């Protein structure tokens, strides 16, 4: 089933074989509640509780490809959610730091990730602020829809690093890749339309 999913993602235009192998290596069904196993290898997003979703595998692959992750890269993810995307990054050899603002989801994912052979650093907090104590990062990935690019995240990006973020105020967002150039200026590229749950400000009480 996992191979079939990888073939489907390849057909949709993801050609990075390292990334496809990483997706092939990760048991996505473990990130869904056990009653929904039959949905785990469809190329669709799925509810994971607390009003949140695990992203569509193609979207995970697309964002990861844009990041151009190299082994040992220090990557910051905003929106841990199920932890699936964090595992894809870790399988590629990245040192992963990931922030989630929903306490229940954070606790659940922390438990789940203990079952995996990766050392992923999980943080409960507001991703808008990033992680200044661990900055700078080789790459920053935002997996929720942002109305604008959070300024602190740009400051925490290394020169030559990419920040990948879906930006938009409505239901549909534009995928942006921002690259920090040697003169400190930002290069902006756009990559089509996607749908994400919103990036919310401040910690929730949930
Ligand atoms: N990357 C996830 C999917 C994320 S869905 C996966 O692989 O499953 C988006 C997540 O962003 C949700 O879990 C949501 O709670 C979280 N989120 C929203 N606003 C946030 C913020 N300001 N800081 C950190 N996480 C946030």
Boltz pocket constraint, residues with backbone or C-beta under 6 A from the ligand:
constraints:
  - pocket:
      binder: B
      contacts: [[A, 52], [A, 53], [A, 54], [A, 55], [A, 78], [A, 79], [A, 80], [A, 81], [A, 82], [A, 83], [A, 84], [A, 85], [A, 86], [A, 99], [A, 100], [A, 101], [A, 102], [A, 105], [A, 125], [A, 126], [A, 127], [A, 128], [A, 143], [A, 144], [A, 197], [A, 198], [A, 199], [A, 200], [A, 201], [A, 202]]
      max_distance: 6.0
